[in-house]
Amino acid sequence: MSSRSSLVALTLKEFMRRQQVLLLYRKILQAIREVPNEHDRKYLQNWAREEFKRNKSATEEDVIRMMITQGNLQLKELEKTLNLAKA
């Protein structure tokens, strides 16, 4: 999202997009908690945090939508892998 001063209000569109990003981040971290190997779990947690931090300053709507789509695909892959590991 944009790096605005805390005094500037977000538009409704920015607010909604921010909520989408935060929800995706929480879902990814929840899925990572299911990773049985502690080393892998820590690696994935650090990776997720760094990816979100690295892209925090993105402001272009199309770029943000693309990153959300990619994040959701990666989340689905992780969930699929975890489900296969449990089976």
Buried (B, 14 or more C-beta within 10 A) or exposed (E): BEEEEEEEEEEEEBEEBBEBBEEBBEBBBEBBEBBEEEEEBEEBBEEBEEBBEEBEEBEEEEEBEEBBEEBBEBBEEBBEEBEEEEE
